[in-house]
Amino acid sequence: MSNIQHLWTPITAEISQNIHILEILAELHPTPAVAGVPRDTAQQQIHNFETFERSLYAAPIGWIDYQGNGEFVVGIRSALIDGDRTRLFAGAGIVVGSKPDKELAEVQLKLQTLLKALV
């Protein structure tokens, strides 16, 4: 999508044969960008204040082959299509000093981008 800025941090590593890629993924998910720091405290606060399940939002999305190789990304914008219904997911990075109206506008912009891709 040409109207979205894609930021990413590639991480590559050779790991011991006795460590499965899903173990590494479990340590990295959720990232500070979608949960906060410290992770356990941030996740508890998210659970206390969000009135919905995040579903696909911020989920690790990727693949693993039969040799244990894999690649994953953080799904910060996604859509769940179920027949004639689609649910869009996007979020904002709320930090100290965030302005609710500006964060809402950011999320609406992100959702418009997804919506335009569907119609």
Phi and psi restraints in degrees (value plus and minus 20) as a CYANA .aco file:
   2 SER   PHI     -92.3   -52.3
   2 SER   PSI     -38.5     1.5
   3 ASN   PHI    -116.6   -76.6
   3 ASN   PSI      -5.1    34.9
   4 ILE   PHI    -141.4  -101.4
   4 ILE   PSI     118.3   158.3
   5 GLN   PHI    -110.7   -70.7
   5 GLN   PSI     104.2   144.2
   6 HIS   PHI    -120.0   -80.0
   6 HIS   PSI      97.9   137.9
   7 LEU   PHI    -127.7   -87.7
   7 LEU   PSI     117.2   157.2
   8 TRP   PHI    -173.9  -133.9
   8 TRP   PSI     134.1   174.1
   9 THR   PHI    -143.7  -103.7
   9 THR   PSI      83.6   123.6
  10 PRO   PHI     -91.0   -51.0
  10 PRO   PSI     115.0   155.0
  11 ILE   PHI    -145.5  -105.5
  11 ILE   PSI     100.8   140.8
  12 THR   PHI    -145.2  -105.2
  12 THR   PSI     127.3   167.3
  13 ALA   PHI    -181.7  -141.7
  13 ALA   PSI     132.5   172.5
  14 GLU   PHI    -122.3   -82.3
  14 GLU   PSI     108.3   148.3
  15 ILE   PHI    -138.2   -98.2
  15 ILE   PSI     142.0   182.0
  16 SER   PHI     -81.4   -41.4
  16 SER   PSI     125.8   165.8
  17 GLN   PHI     -79.7   -39.7
  17 GLN   PSI     -45.3    -5.3
  18 ASN   PHI    -109.6   -69.6
  18 ASN   PSI     -13.2    26.8
  19 ILE   PHI    -131.6   -91.6
  19 ILE   PSI      99.2   139.2
  20 HIS   PHI    -102.2   -62.2
  20 HIS   PSI     125.3   165.3
  21 ILE   PHI     -76.7   -36.7
  21 ILE   PSI     -51.1   -11.1
  22 LEU   PHI     -88.6   -48.6
  22 LEU   PSI     -45.9    -5.9
  23 GLU   PHI     -87.0   -47.0
  23 GLU   PSI     -61.0   -21.0
  24 ILE   PHI     -85.8   -45.8
  24 ILE   PSI     -65.2   -25.2
  25 LEU   PHI     -78.3   -38.3
  25 LEU   PSI     -60.6   -20.6
  26 ALA   PHI     -82.4   -42.4
  26 ALA   PSI     -52.3   -12.3
  27 GLU   PHI     -95.4   -55.4
  27 GLU   PSI     -50.7   -10.7
  28 LEU   PHI    -108.7   -68.7
  28 LEU   PSI     -40.6    -0.6
  29 HIS   PHI    -123.0   -83.0
  29 HIS   PSI     117.2   157.2
  30 PRO   PHI     -98.3   -58.3
  30 PRO   PSI     131.1   171.1
  31 THR   PHI     -92.1   -52.1
  31 THR   PSI     139.2   179.2
  32 PRO   PHI     -76.2   -36.2
  32 PRO   PSI     -50.5   -10.5
  33 ALA   PHI     -85.8   -45.8
  33 ALA   PSI     -46.6    -6.6
  34 VAL   PHI    -133.0   -93.0
  34 VAL   PSI     -26.3    13.7
  35 ALA   PHI    -145.5  -105.5
  35 ALA   PSI     -67.4   -27.4
  36 GLY   PHI      99.0   139.0
  36 GLY   PSI    -199.2  -159.2
  37 VAL   PHI    -157.7  -117.7
  37 VAL   PSI     114.9   154.9
  38 PRO   PHI     -88.8   -48.8
  38 PRO   PSI     125.3   165.3
  39 ARG   PHI     -76.7   -36.7
  39 ARG   PSI     -69.0   -29.0
  40 ASP   PHI     -81.5   -41.5
  40 ASP   PSI     -64.3   -24.3
  41 THR   PHI     -85.0   -45.0
  41 THR   PSI     -64.6   -24.6
  42 ALA   PHI     -82.5   -42.5
  42 ALA   PSI     -63.1   -23.1
  43 GLN   PHI     -83.7   -43.7
  43 GLN   PSI     -57.4   -17.4
  44 GLN   PHI     -84.7   -44.7
  44 GLN   PSI     -62.1   -22.1
  45 GLN   PHI     -84.8   -44.8
  45 GLN   PSI     -61.3   -21.3
  46 ILE   PHI     -79.4   -39.4
  46 ILE   PSI     -66.2   -26.2
  47 HIS   PHI     -80.9   -40.9
  47 HIS   PSI     -57.1   -17.1
  48 ASN   PHI     -91.1   -51.1
  48 ASN   PSI     -53.7   -13.7
  49 PHE   PHI    -122.5   -82.5
  49 PHE   PSI     -50.1   -10.1
  50 GLU   PHI     -99.9   -59.9
  50 GLU   PSI     114.9   154.9
  51 THR   PHI    -121.0   -81.0
  51 THR   PSI      -1.5    38.5
  52 PHE   PHI    -166.0  -126.0
  52 PHE   PSI     142.0   182.0
  53 GLU   PHI    -103.1   -63.1
  53 GLU   PSI     118.6   158.6
  54 ARG   PHI     -91.3   -51.3
  54 ARG   PSI     -41.1    -1.1
  55 SER   PHI      31.9    71.9
  55 SER   PSI    -138.2   -98.2
  56 LEU   PHI     -98.4   -58.4
  56 LEU   PSI     -37.3     2.7
  57 TYR   PHI     -81.3   -41.3
  57 TYR   PSI     108.0   148.0
  58 ALA   PHI      50.3    90.3
  58 ALA   PSI      -8.9    31.1
  59 ALA   PHI     -93.9   -53.9
  59 ALA   PSI     129.3   169.3
  60 PRO   PHI     -94.5   -54.5
  60 PRO   PSI     107.7   147.7
  61 ILE   PHI    -142.6  -102.6
  61 ILE   PSI     109.4   149.4
  62 GLY   PHI     158.5   198.5
  62 GLY   PSI    -174.6  -134.6
  63 TRP   PHI    -164.8  -124.8
  63 TRP   PSI     137.8   177.8
  64 ILE   PHI    -156.0  -116.0
  64 ILE   PSI     114.2   154.2
  65 ASP   PHI    -116.9   -76.9
  65 ASP   PSI     158.6   198.6
  66 TYR   PHI     -85.7   -45.7
  66 TYR   PSI     -36.3     3.7
  67 GLN   PHI    -114.2   -74.2
  67 GLN   PSI     -20.6    19.4
  68 GLY   PHI      70.7   110.7
  68 GLY   PSI     -17.4    22.6
  69 ASN   PHI     -95.4   -55.4
  69 ASN   PSI     131.3   171.3
  70 GLY   PHI    -186.1  -146.1
  70 GLY   PSI     151.9   191.9
  71 GLU   PHI    -169.4  -129.4
  71 GLU   PSI     115.2   155.2
  72 PHE   PHI    -156.1  -116.1
  72 PHE   PSI     132.5   172.5
  73 VAL   PHI    -150.9  -110.9
  73 VAL   PSI     144.2   184.2
  74 VAL   PHI    -113.7   -73.7
  74 VAL   PSI      99.8   139.8
  75 GLY   PHI     -99.7   -59.7
  75 GLY   PSI      64.3   104.3
  76 ILE   PHI    -108.0   -68.0
  76 ILE   PSI     -34.8     5.2
  77 ARG   PHI    -155.3  -115.3
  77 ARG   PSI     104.5   144.5
  78 SER   PHI    -174.9  -134.9
  78 SER   PSI     151.9   191.9
  79 ALA   PHI    -161.2  -121.2
  79 ALA   PSI     122.1   162.1
  80 LEU   PHI    -133.5   -93.5
  80 LEU   PSI      93.6   133.6
  81 ILE   PHI    -122.5   -82.5
  81 ILE   PSI     105.1   145.1
  82 ASP   PHI    -153.7  -113.7
  82 ASP   PSI      75.1   115.1
  83 GLY   PHI      45.2    85.2
  83 GLY   PSI    -139.8   -99.8
  84 ASP   PHI    -117.2   -77.2
  84 ASP   PSI      -6.1    33.9
  85 ARG   PHI    -139.9   -99.9
  85 ARG   PSI     123.4   163.4
  86 THR   PHI    -154.7  -114.7
  86 THR   PSI     114.7   154.7
  87 ARG   PHI    -133.9   -93.9
  87 ARG   PSI     105.0   145.0
  88 LEU   PHI    -118.1   -78.1
  88 LEU   PSI     125.5   165.5
  89 PHE   PHI    -146.7  -106.7
  89 PHE   PSI     111.1   151.1
  90 ALA   PHI    -177.7  -137.7
  90 ALA   PSI     141.0   181.0
  91 GLY   PHI    -169.3  -129.3
  91 GLY   PSI    -199.5  -159.5
  92 ALA   PHI    -153.0  -113.0
  92 ALA   PSI     132.0   172.0
  93 GLY   PHI    -108.1   -68.1
  93 GLY   PSI      76.8   116.8
  94 ILE   PHI    -102.8   -62.8
  94 ILE   PSI     103.2   143.2
  95 VAL   PHI    -152.7  -112.7
  95 VAL   PSI     151.0   191.0
  96 VAL   PHI     -75.5   -35.5
  96 VAL   PSI     110.6   150.6
  97 GLY   PHI      72.8   112.8
  97 GLY   PSI     -25.0    15.0
  98 SER   PHI     -82.2   -42.2
  98 SER   PSI     124.2   164.2
  99 LYS   PHI    -124.0   -84.0
  99 LYS   PSI      97.0   137.0
 100 PRO   PHI     -72.4   -32.4
 100 PRO   PSI     -61.3   -21.3
 101 ASP   PHI     -86.9   -46.9
 101 ASP   PSI     -56.0   -16.0
 102 LYS   PHI     -92.8   -52.8
 102 LYS   PSI     -56.6   -16.6
 103 GLU   PHI     -86.2   -46.2
 103 GLU   PSI     -61.0   -21.0
 104 LEU   PHI     -82.1   -42.1
 104 LEU   PSI     -63.8   -23.8
 105 ALA   PHI     -81.6   -41.6
 105 ALA   PSI     -59.0   -19.0
 106 GLU   PHI     -83.5   -43.5
 106 GLU   PSI     -65.3   -25.3
 107 VAL   PHI     -84.6   -44.6
 107 VAL   PSI     -61.0   -21.0
 108 GLN   PHI     -82.5   -42.5
 108 GLN   PSI     -58.5   -18.5
 109 LEU   PHI     -83.4   -43.4
 109 LEU   PSI     -64.8   -24.8
 110 LYS   PHI     -81.1   -41.1
 110 LYS   PSI     -62.6   -22.6
 111 LEU   PHI     -87.6   -47.6
 111 LEU   PSI     -55.1   -15.1
 112 GLN   PHI     -82.2   -42.2
 112 GLN   PSI     -59.2   -19.2
 113 THR   PHI     -81.2   -41.2
 113 THR   PSI     -65.0   -25.0
 114 LEU   PHI     -84.3   -44.3
 114 LEU   PSI     -64.1   -24.1
 115 LEU   PHI     -81.1   -41.1
 115 LEU   PSI     -63.3   -23.3
 116 LYS   PHI     -82.7   -42.7
 116 LYS   PSI     -51.9   -11.9
 117 ALA   PHI     -90.3   -50.3
 117 ALA   PSI     -43.1    -3.1
 118 LEU   PHI    -111.8   -71.8
 118 LEU   PSI     -46.2    -6.2
